[in-house]
Amino acid sequence: MLDIHTLRTHDSEGMYKIYDKWSKIAYDSYYSEQEPVDFGPISHIVFAGMGGSGALGEIFRAILSKTPIPVTLVKGYILPKTVNSTTLVVATSVSGNTDETNTALQAAKKLTKNIIGFSSGGKIQEYCKENNIEHRFVPLFHSPRASFPAFLYSMLKVLEPIIPIEEEQINESIKKLEILSEKINSSNLTRDNPALDLAQWVTGIPVIYYPYGLEASAIRFKNSLQENAKTQAIAEDVIEACHNGIVPWEKPSIVQPILIQGDEDYLKTKERWRILKQFFNDSNINYKEVHSLKGGILTKLINLIYLLDYSSIYRAVLAGTDPSPVKSINYVKKHISTNIPDLIT
């Protein structure tokens, strides 16, 4: 079993300390002095961001999925051709220096006046200031991935006139974060800690199956395992996987299935979970189940992300790996050209 000394030794920059405070960071960010912004009638929203910032877009797409407003996620350089004067472009980069997001932001300026940037400074803040574009500063906590609740709840506050979610639902999500923290944070390194239990179970390559609506939690978990634990990971939609991804299980491998199931999954999705689990049982394949909490979509997603993120930190430490450094990402950033081409033709 993991102990606090080992956690402190391998997590040398104290990432876990920030995760212990996620519920407070969420509360302080939502009830900050950030000013909401209303762009008027919007027919289309584009969320541009990479990595953890991209996962923020996934959450907002899930929240907006029951509205008539189409949402597009841009995880790259190029905006869709559908961007026009009634499109809102939300560009998010924790550092403010993400090359892809900066490129998309500059392209957006030529297509619409409805633009807002979120960052902890950097080039995005500078560009927005120079071009009279709405920008909101959000503080950095340790690293971009650890800063997730600060950005999510700040964005919920600022985009309040556009995002169809009640304050009651936001408070519910924060309260349940606080309750979950008591079970998974660094003061409870026991067998009753579900994040630690999952981390101890993962010894091979996880393949994370998810249902419609909970994609953000699965993609985020994959990214966190890759960045924190420095391990390969796969994420697949459970329905699509039953048409292709299930076949490799006919042969032995070091891949381990993790099933993220929603409290209110669609009836046919629940049927697919039952079939998949029976298949694994019949094939003597050990799998792990992770269930969402009851509540609104925000509560489900942020609490799943909290549990799974913390599990990735524990997985790193159990393997003797420091979760903070990301040398390969820094290598790529070092070699990216700083020139931004004109992508509008």
Secondary structure, DSSP 8 states (H G I E B T S, - for coil): ---HHHHHHHSTT-HHHHHTTHHHHHHHHHTSS------S--SEEEEE--THHHHHHHHHHHHGGGSSS-EEEE-SS---TT--TTEEEEEE-SSS--HHHHHHHHHHTTT-S-EEEEESSHHHHHHHHHTT-EEEE----SSTTTTHHHHHHHHHHHTTTTS---HHHHHHHHHHHHHHHHHHSTT--STT-HHHHHHHH--SEEEEEE-TT-HHHHHHHHHHHHHHS----EEEEHHHHTTTTTGGGGS--SEEEEEEE-TT--HHHHHHHHHHHHHHHHTT---EEEE--SS-HHHHHHHHHHHHHHHHHHHHHHTT--SS--HHHHHHHHHS---------
